[in-house]
């Protein structure tokens, strides 16, 4: 445990209520140690010459402001000569370095820049451990953010934490199943989906997981035929079945944008082909990938322009 008794304090300078602020050693006791008695405080040690700091800092500031007071962020410039004794006391050897304080003590931390989904998971863990008021909601938010970035492991951890709060939560079960699909754990995803409580309307996260699982299994079976299917389409562009199968194979090798383009070509050429199989497959991809995915937004626009031309 780090001794903090000799870190300078300045009681005459009242603590600010700002969620993000710059501090130095003179106010560290007040703005970090004392403030963390109320809410967790993250301390970002940085320097103007540090490239990763320029990425991490704005991400932390964004999360702090979005938290609406669940934690505070203070920033300490270690290039400031006043702060070098503080950096030495906390044994900071490289930056960016982030320390989380709660109840007056450092409780967690990391070194280096992290993806935003992992930052959200880190913050959620710190806030929950400090007695945050909505651990379930925070875990779900962190899981959804990780899914959006296809950070499957972080998503699985976050949704597992949510299920620790509510083992029957449909959104958490759907999110965890989707993460398992992303990790290639299809049987585990099946098992998780079997635990979803029956409901009049299925949660979007559960429907997305089911679509992703079905699509992944189809794509896995077709991926080995990618080259022959590509050749078949090149030899006969009017062969819709070959093009359809080629699109499925493209999904199996993580080339979703090309897969959707192939399906859109079928819809444009013959939208009724095989009981509208290409359009239905596109809709399944949209559901599996999520409505806010940039590829989905673009493909949905193209599909609408074809259907309503």
Buried (B, 14 or more C-beta within 10 A) or exposed (E): EEEBEEBBBBEEEEBBEEBBBBBBBBBBBBBBBBBBEEBBBBBBBBBEEBEBBEEBBEBBBBBBEEBEEBBBBBBBBBEBEEBEEBBEBBEBEEBBBBBBBBEBEBBBBBBEBBBBBBBBBBBBBBBBBBEBEBBBEBBBBBBBBBBBBBBBBBBBBBBBBBBEBBEEBBBBBBBBBBBBBBBEBBEBBBEBBEEBEEEEEBBBBBBBBBBBBEBBBBBBEBBEBBEEBBEBBEEEEEBBBBBBBBBBBBBBBEBBEEBBBBBBBBBBBEEEBEEBBBBEBBBBBBBBBBEEBEBBEEBBEBBEEBEEE
